[in-house]
Amino acid sequence: MKTNLHVIKNIKIYLSISIILVTLSIVIFFTKGLNYGIDFSGGNLFQLKYTSTSVTLNQINENLDKLAKELPQVNSNSRKVQISDDGTVIVRVPEISENDKRKVLNNLKELGSYTLDKEDKVGASIGDDLKKSAIYSLGIGAILIVIYITMRFEFSFAIGGILSLLHDIIIAVGFIALMGYEVDTPFIAAILTILGYSINDTIVIYDRIRENLKRKHKGWTLEECMDNSINQTAIRSLNTSVTTLFSVIAILVFGGASLKTFIMTLLIGILAGTYSSIFVATPIVYLLNKKKGNNMEDMFKDDEENDGKRIEKILV
């Protein structure tokens, strides 16, 4: 099955949509900012286990919601509560005083007696270290992707790939900022997952472009080559995205509030990545080659040292 998209022909429309979305996301990011969780901003962690009764996540949240009227730091937007199958409860709240800690622990006793297994404090300096580590992780991932695509294809393809990844990340981050979801360490894992997922679809299209360039279809212009390559692989990319989204939506519905930021980041990132792999990455490669004056003929070069065989040489 093959689509009939005219991506290169309508390049201005598709890139304009991306520019608008990216611009809006950047504006939202700088005006609203991110709601950094305890992992990044610092705070307190309580790990406890009820001994006389079993409690549910809803009961704990209702209990803390009552306390939030007196102690705003533990409101539903600031805290994070997790409960495991064995009854272990983990409560994360922003940094509070010793007196407020006692209020939280005493309030939780209303649900039953418990043992306090662990109490930790995450300082702001640790949060800053996590931010730096997250930036380094994203930077190293991007550099490795550029190196790989440059070696596999050509540098202009790497530029198209990395710009499309920036497009996906900026839109995902802008959405999280808009919704005010708490940003924690799983958010970074979601961003790195988006990097790998999006570039996979892009490389599939790049590979088809290389194959079609190697065949050197008669009468094809560079625009036709790239449009046909996109149409030959678009259904595959869409099918992959749809099946992945089914799993993501299932986790969103049944995974609980603690996974909301992670799943919503993945959801928006996959949607943006599907769009960028088809409508952003290849058009950028086309524009870079068009600017250099390259066409179908220029993207091949005879290698006389290789038994006179025609080999692929993308961009002289």
C-alpha positions as CSV (number, residue, x, y, z in Angstrom):
1,M,0.0,0.0,0.0
2,K,1.3,3.4,-1.0
3,T,0.2,6.9,-0.1
4,N,0.2,9.9,-2.5
5,L,1.6,12.7,-0.5
6,H,3.3,15.6,-2.2
7,V,5.6,16.6,0.7
8,I,8.3,18.4,-1.2
9,K,5.8,20.1,-3.5
10,N,4.0,21.5,-0.4
11,I,7.2,22.0,1.6
12,K,6.3,25.5,2.7
13,I,2.9,24.4,4.2
14,Y,4.4,21.5,6.3
15,L,7.4,23.4,7.5
16,S,5.2,26.4,8.4
17,I,3.1,24.2,10.6
18,S,6.2,22.9,12.4
19,I,7.6,26.4,12.8
20,I,4.3,27.6,14.3
21,L,4.1,24.6,16.8
22,V,7.8,25.0,17.8
23,T,7.4,28.8,18.3
24,L,4.3,28.3,20.4
25,S,6.1,25.7,22.5
26,I,9.1,27.9,23.1
27,V,6.9,30.8,24.1
28,I,4.9,28.6,26.5
29,F,8.2,27.2,28.0
30,F,9.6,30.6,28.7
31,T,6.4,32.1,30.0
32,K,5.1,29.3,32.1
33,G,8.2,27.3,32.8
34,L,8.4,23.6,33.9
35,N,6.9,22.4,37.1
36,Y,10.0,20.7,38.5
37,G,9.3,17.8,40.8
38,I,11.2,16.8,43.9
39,D,13.9,15.0,41.9
40,F,15.0,18.4,40.5
41,S,13.8,21.0,43.0
42,G,14.6,19.2,46.2
43,G,12.2,18.0,48.9
44,N,11.4,15.3,51.4
45,L,10.6,11.6,51.0
46,F,8.8,9.4,53.5
47,Q,8.6,5.6,53.0
48,L,6.3,3.9,55.4
49,K,4.2,0.7,55.7
50,Y,0.9,0.3,57.5
51,T,0.8,-2.6,59.9
52,S,-2.7,-2.7,61.3
53,T,-4.7,-2.1,58.1
54,S,-4.4,-1.9,54.3
55,V,-4.8,1.5,52.7
56,T,-5.5,2.6,49.2
57,L,-3.9,5.4,47.1
58,N,-7.2,7.3,47.1
59,Q,-7.4,7.1,51.0
60,I,-3.9,8.6,51.3
61,N,-4.6,11.3,48.7
62,E,-7.8,12.3,50.5
63,N,-6.0,12.4,53.8
64,L,-3.3,14.7,52.4
65,D,-5.8,16.8,50.6
66,K,-7.3,17.7,54.0
67,L,-3.9,18.6,55.4
68,A,-3.2,20.7,52.3
69,K,-5.8,23.3,53.5
70,E,-3.4,24.0,56.4
71,L,-0.2,23.0,54.7
72,P,-0.3,24.1,51.0
73,Q,3.1,22.4,50.3
74,V,1.4,19.0,50.2
75,N,-1.3,19.8,47.8
76,S,-2.1,17.4,44.9
77,N,0.1,19.4,42.4
78,S,3.1,19.4,44.6
79,R,3.2,16.0,46.2
80,K,3.7,12.5,44.7
81,V,2.3,9.4,46.3
82,Q,3.1,5.8,45.3
83,I,1.9,2.6,46.9
84,S,3.3,-0.9,46.1
85,D,1.6,-4.3,46.1
86,D,3.2,-5.1,49.5
87,G,1.6,-2.0,51.1
88,T,4.7,0.1,51.1
89,V,3.8,3.8,50.7
90,I,6.2,6.5,49.4
91,V,5.2,10.1,49.8
92,R,7.3,12.9,48.2
93,V,6.6,16.5,49.1
94,P,8.5,19.8,48.6
95,E,11.1,20.7,51.2
96,I,9.3,21.4,54.5
97,S,10.3,22.2,58.1
98,E,10.7,19.7,60.9
99,N,7.4,20.8,62.4
100,D,5.6,20.4,59.1
101,K,7.1,16.9,58.7
102,R,5.5,15.9,62.0
103,K,2.2,17.2,60.8
104,V,2.4,15.1,57.7
105,L,3.4,11.9,59.6
106,N,0.7,12.5,62.3
107,N,-1.9,13.1,59.7
108,L,-1.1,9.8,58.0
109,K,-1.6,8.0,61.3
110,E,-5.3,8.8,61.0
111,L,-5.5,5.9,58.5
112,G,-3.9,3.4,60.9
113,S,-0.6,2.7,62.6
114,Y,2.5,2.3,60.5
115,T,6.3,1.9,60.6
116,L,8.5,4.7,59.1
117,D,11.1,2.7,57.1
118,K,12.8,5.6,55.5
119,E,13.0,9.4,55.5
120,D,15.2,11.2,53.0
121,K,15.8,14.8,52.0
122,V,16.8,15.7,48.4
123,G,18.7,19.0,48.5
124,A,18.5,21.7,45.7
125,S,22.1,21.0,44.9
126,I,21.3,17.3,44.1
127,G,18.4,18.6,41.9
128,D,20.8,20.8,40.0
129,D,23.2,17.9,39.4
130,L,20.2,15.9,38.0
131,K,19.4,18.7,35.6
132,K,23.0,18.8,34.4
133,S,23.1,15.0,34.0
134,A,19.8,15.1,32.0
135,I,21.2,17.8,29.7
136,Y,24.4,15.8,29.2
137,S,22.4,12.7,28.4
138,L,20.4,14.5,25.8
139,G,23.5,16.1,24.3
140,I,25.5,12.9,24.1
141,G,22.5,11.1,22.5
142,A,22.1,13.8,19.9
143,I,25.9,13.8,19.1
144,L,25.9,10.0,18.6
145,I,22.9,10.2,16.3
146,V,24.6,12.9,14.2
147,I,27.7,10.8,13.9
148,Y,25.8,7.6,13.0
149,I,23.6,9.3,10.3
150,T,26.7,11.1,8.9
151,M,28.6,7.8,8.6
152,R,25.6,5.9,7.2
153,F,24.3,8.6,4.9
154,E,25.7,12.2,4.7
155,F,26.0,15.2,6.9
156,S,22.9,17.0,5.4
157,F,20.8,14.0,6.4
158,A,22.2,14.3,9.9
159,I,21.1,17.9,10.0
160,G,17.6,17.0,8.9
161,G,17.5,14.2,11.5
162,I,18.7,16.3,14.4
163,L,16.4,19.3,13.5
164,S,13.4,17.0,13.4
165,L,14.4,15.6,16.8
166,L,14.6,19.1,18.2
167,H,11.2,19.7,16.7
168,D,9.8,16.7,18.6
169,I,11.5,17.5,21.9
170,I,10.5,21.2,21.9
171,I,6.8,20.4,21.2
172,A,6.7,17.6,23.9
173,V,8.4,19.9,26.5
174,G,6.1,22.8,25.5
175,F,3.0,20.6,26.0
176,I,4.2,19.5,29.5
177,A,4.8,23.1,30.4
178,L,1.4,24.1,29.2
179,M,-0.4,21.4,31.2
180,G,1.8,22.0,34.3
181,Y,2.7,18.3,34.8
182,E,5.4,17.6,37.3
183,V,8.8,17.0,35.7
184,D,10.8,14.2,37.3
185,T,13.4,11.7,36.2
186,P,11.0,9.5,34.2
187,F,10.4,12.6,32.1
188,I,14.0,12.5,31.0
189,A,13.6,8.8,30.2
190,A,10.6,9.7,28.0
191,I,12.6,12.3,26.1
192,L,15.4,9.9,25.4
193,T,12.8,7.3,24.2
194,I,11.4,9.9,21.8
195,L,14.9,10.5,20.4
196,G,15.3,6.8,19.6
197,Y,11.7,6.3,18.3
198,S,11.6,9.3,16.1
199,I,15.0,8.8,14.5
200,N,14.1,5.2,13.7
201,D,11.2,6.3,11.4
202,T,13.4,9.0,9.9
203,I,16.2,6.5,9.1
204,V,13.7,4.2,7.4
205,I,12.8,7.0,5.0
206,Y,16.4,8.0,4.5
207,D,17.3,4.4,3.6
208,R,14.6,4.3,1.0
209,I,15.8,7.6,-0.5
210,R,19.3,6.1,-0.7
211,E,18.0,3.0,-2.5
212,N,16.0,5.1,-5.0
213,L,19.0,7.3,-5.6
214,K,21.1,4.2,-6.2
215,R,18.6,2.9,-8.8
216,K,18.6,6.3,-10.4
217,H,15.1,6.2,-11.9
218,K,15.0,7.7,-15.4
219,G,13.1,11.0,-15.5
220,W,13.0,11.5,-11.8
221,T,14.0,14.8,-10.3
222,L,15.4,15.1,-6.8
223,E,11.9,16.3,-5.7
224,E,10.2,13.3,-7.2
225,C,12.8,10.9,-5.7
226,M,12.2,12.2,-2.2
227,D,8.4,12.3,-2.6
228,N,8.3,8.8,-3.9
229,S,10.5,7.6,-1.1
230,I,8.3,9.2,1.5
231,N,5.2,7.6,-0.1
232,Q,6.7,4.2,-0.2
233,T,7.4,4.2,3.6
234,A,4.7,6.5,5.0
235,I,2.2,3.7,5.7
236,R,4.9,1.7,7.5
237,S,5.6,4.7,9.7
238,L,2.0,5.3,10.4
239,N,1.3,1.7,11.2
240,T,4.2,1.6,13.7
241,S,3.0,4.8,15.4
242,V,-0.6,3.7,15.7
243,T,0.3,0.3,17.3
244,T,2.7,2.0,19.7
245,L,0.0,4.6,20.6
246,F,-2.3,1.8,21.6
247,S,0.1,0.6,24.2
248,V,0.8,4.2,25.4
249,I,-2.9,5.0,25.8
250,A,-3.5,1.7,27.7
251,I,-0.7,2.7,30.2
252,L,-2.2,6.2,30.4
253,V,-5.6,4.8,31.3
254,F,-4.5,2.0,33.7
255,G,-1.1,3.2,34.8
256,G,-2.1,5.7,37.5
257,A,-1.3,9.3,38.1
258,S,2.4,8.7,38.9
259,L,3.0,7.8,35.3
260,K,1.0,10.7,33.7
261,T,4.0,12.9,32.9
262,F,6.0,10.1,31.4
263,I,3.1,8.8,29.3
264,M,1.9,12.2,28.1
265,T,5.4,13.1,27.1
266,L,5.7,9.9,25.1
267,L,2.3,10.4,23.6
268,I,3.0,13.9,22.3
269,G,6.5,12.9,21.3
270,I,5.4,10.0,19.2
271,L,2.8,12.1,17.4
272,A,5.3,14.9,16.8
273,G,7.9,12.3,15.8
274,T,5.6,10.7,13.2
275,Y,4.9,14.1,11.7
276,S,8.5,15.2,11.7
277,S,9.9,12.0,10.2
278,I,7.6,12.5,7.2
279,F,7.1,16.2,6.9
280,V,10.3,17.8,8.4
281,A,13.4,15.6,8.1
282,T,13.3,14.9,4.4
283,P,12.2,18.4,3.3
284,I,15.2,19.8,5.2
285,V,17.5,17.5,3.4
286,Y,15.9,18.6,0.1
287,L,16.4,22.3,0.9
288,L,20.0,21.8,1.9
289,N,20.8,20.0,-1.4
290,K,18.7,22.4,-3.5
291,K,20.6,25.3,-2.0
292,K,23.9,23.6,-3.2
293,G,22.4,23.1,-6.6
294,N,22.5,19.3,-6.4
295,N,20.1,17.1,-8.4
296,M,19.7,13.4,-9.1
297,E,22.8,13.4,-11.2
298,D,24.9,15.2,-8.6
299,M,24.1,12.6,-5.9
300,F,26.1,9.9,-7.7
301,K,29.7,9.6,-8.7
302,D,31.6,6.9,-10.6
303,D,34.3,5.1,-8.6
304,E,36.8,4.1,-11.3
305,E,38.9,2.3,-8.7
306,N,36.0,-0.1,-8.0
307,D,36.0,-2.0,-11.3
308,G,34.2,0.8,-13.0
309,K,31.0,0.0,-11.0
310,R,28.7,2.8,-10.1
311,I,28.5,3.3,-6.4
312,E,26.4,5.6,-4.3
313,K,27.9,8.9,-3.3
314,I,25.4,11.2,-1.7
315,L,26.4,14.8,-2.2
316,V,29.7,15.5,-3.9
